[in-house]
Amino acid sequence: MKRNSVTMTVALETVWDQFSAQLRSFIRARVADEDAVEDILQDVFVRIHAKVGTLQDLGKLESWLYQITRNVIIDYYRSRRPTEQLPETLGSSEDVYEEDLVTRLAPDVREMVEALPEPYREALVLTSYEGLSQKELAKRLGLSYSGAKSRVQRARERVKDMLMTCCHFEFDRRGTVIDYYDHCCCCATESHPG
């Protein structure tokens, strides 16, 4: 029993090391108060520790972490004044299917990012996965701010082109993806019938 708890502690420390910067950035984009961002991040990892036994598929770890984070952010806004509105960036129950699409595509998108040429891959990983702002990216890479923005934008365009090549997307009238299916074997192993 003691051995399992030591293993679990090591695993949770690894999760913290690997995902804390990404989750902090995710929270910061949805919560303006920097002190609250840190409190929410701590609450996320308390919940992860409490619920780690419910995760049955390690392949879904990242989407599981983001779902817990969304729930903690929602709880944060619920605990505040009743007149304060949830920001639209959190989404609603209507967005659950869209989030499911994102969850299904996330591993494929990560593979596409990893396949980018080095300067684009580095720019996208540092900003989208490790939480650096584009200004921080510019400073780290010794680029101008506009150069960093351009590199991130080009990387995103390349990933978008790869996605559009391997998948067919269906959009609603607002331009939101409502479904997709892969039309070649390079993406989304699990097709969803339209």
C-alpha positions in Angstrom: 0.0 0.0 0.0 2.8 2.4 0.9 4.6 1.6 -2.3 1.5 2.5 -4.4 1.2 5.9 -2.6 4.9 6.7 -3.3 4.3 5.7 -7.0 1.2 7.9 -7.1 3.1 10.9 -5.5 5.8 10.5 -8.1 3.3 10.3 -10.9 1.4 13.4 -9.7 4.7 15.3 -9.4 5.4 14.4 -13.1 1.9 15.6 -14.1 2.6 18.9 -12.2 6.0 19.3 -14.0 4.6 18.5 -17.4 1.3 20.4 -17.3 1.4 23.2 -14.7 2.6 25.9 -17.2 0.0 24.9 -19.8 -2.8 24.8 -17.3 -1.7 28.2 -15.7 -1.8 29.7 -19.2 -5.2 28.2 -19.9 -6.6 29.6 -16.6 -5.0 33.0 -17.1 -6.8 33.3 -20.5 -10.1 32.9 -18.6 -9.5 34.6 -15.2 -8.1 38.1 -15.0 -7.1 38.1 -11.3 -3.5 36.7 -11.1 -3.8 35.7 -7.5 -7.0 33.8 -8.4 -5.1 32.1 -11.3 -2.6 30.6 -8.8 -5.4 29.6 -6.4 -7.3 27.9 -9.2 -4.2 26.1 -10.4 -3.7 24.8 -6.8 -7.3 23.7 -6.6 -6.9 21.9 -9.9 -4.1 19.8 -8.6 -5.9 19.1 -5.4 -8.8 17.7 -7.5 -6.4 15.8 -9.7 -4.9 14.2 -6.6 -8.4 13.4 -5.2 -9.7 12.0 -8.5 -6.7 10.3 -10.0 -8.2 6.9 -9.4 -11.1 7.8 -11.8 -8.8 8.1 -14.8 -9.0 4.8 -16.6 -7.1 5.7 -19.9 -3.8 7.5 -19.6 -4.1 8.4 -23.3 -6.8 10.8 -22.2 -4.8 12.4 -19.4 -4.5 15.8 -21.1 -8.2 16.1 -21.9 -9.1 14.9 -18.4 -6.8 17.6 -16.9 -8.4 20.3 -19.0 -11.9 19.1 -18.0 -11.0 19.3 -14.3 -9.5 22.8 -14.9 -12.7 24.0 -16.7 -14.8 22.7 -13.8 -12.6 24.5 -11.2 -12.8 27.7 -13.2 -16.6 27.4 -13.3 -16.7 26.8 -9.6 -14.6 29.9 -9.1 -17.1 32.1 -11.0 -20.0 30.5 -9.2 -18.5 31.3 -5.8 -18.2 35.0 -6.7 -20.9 37.6 -6.6 -24.2 36.2 -8.1 -24.3 39.1 -10.6 -20.9 38.3 -12.1 -21.3 36.5 -15.4 -19.3 33.6 -16.6 -17.0 34.6 -19.5 -18.0 33.3 -22.9 -14.6 31.6 -23.4 -15.6 28.9 -21.0 -18.4 27.6 -23.2 -21.7 26.2 -22.3 -23.3 22.8 -22.3 -24.1 23.4 -26.0 -20.3 23.3 -26.6 -19.8 19.9 -25.1 -19.9 18.2 -28.5 -17.5 20.7 -29.9 -15.2 20.1 -26.9 -15.5 16.3 -27.7 -14.3 17.0 -31.2 -11.3 19.0 -29.9 -10.5 16.2 -27.5 -10.6 13.6 -30.3 -8.4 15.7 -32.6 -5.9 16.9 -29.9 -3.5 14.0 -30.2 -3.4 14.3 -34.0 -2.9 18.1 -33.8 0.0 17.5 -31.4 1.6 15.1 -33.9 1.2 17.6 -36.7 2.9 20.3 -34.5 5.7 17.9 -33.9 6.1 17.4 -37.6 6.6 21.1 -38.3 10.0 22.4 -39.3 12.0 23.4 -36.1 11.4 27.1 -36.0 7.6 26.7 -36.4 7.4 23.8 -34.1 9.4 25.6 -31.4 7.2 28.7 -31.7 4.0 26.8 -31.4 5.0 24.5 -28.6 6.3 27.4 -26.5 3.2 29.5 -27.0 0.4 27.0 -27.3 1.6 24.2 -25.0 4.0 25.8 -22.6 2.1 29.1 -22.1 4.6 31.7 -23.2 3.1 34.9 -24.6 4.3 36.0 -28.0 6.3 38.8 -26.4 8.0 36.3 -24.1 8.6 34.1 -27.2 10.2 37.0 -29.0 12.6 37.7 -26.1 13.5 34.0 -25.7 14.3 33.5 -29.4 15.9 36.9 -30.0 13.2 38.0 -32.5 11.2 41.1 -32.9 7.7 41.0 -31.5 6.2 41.1 -35.0 8.7 38.4 -36.1 7.5 36.1 -33.2 3.8 36.8 -34.0 4.5 36.0 -37.7 6.3 32.7 -36.8 3.4 31.6 -34.6 0.8 32.5 -37.2 2.7 30.7 -39.9 3.0 27.6 -37.7 -0.8 27.7 -37.0 -1.5 28.1 -40.7 0.7 25.0 -41.5 -1.1 22.9 -38.9 -4.5 24.2 -40.2 -3.5 23.2 -43.8 -2.5 19.7 -42.5 -5.8 19.3 -40.8 -7.8 20.5 -43.8 -5.8 18.1 -46.0 -6.6 15.0 -43.9 -10.0 15.8 -42.6 -13.3 17.2 -43.8 -15.0 19.6 -41.4 -18.6 20.5 -41.2 -19.4 24.0 -39.8 -22.6 25.5 -38.4 -23.8 29.0 -39.6 -21.5 30.7 -37.0 -18.4 28.9 -38.4 -18.1 26.5 -35.4 -16.9 23.0 -36.2 -19.9 20.6 -35.6 -18.4 17.4 -37.1 -15.5 16.0 -39.0 -14.4 12.9 -40.7 -11.0 11.9 -41.9 -10.7 11.3 -45.7 -7.2 9.9 -45.4 -5.4 7.8 -42.8 -3.2 10.6 -41.5 -5.6 12.0 -38.9 -8.4 11.2 -36.4 -8.4 7.5 -36.1 -11.9 7.6 -34.9 -14.3 8.8 -37.6 -17.6 10.2 -36.6 -20.4 9.8 -39.1 -22.0 13.1 -40.2 
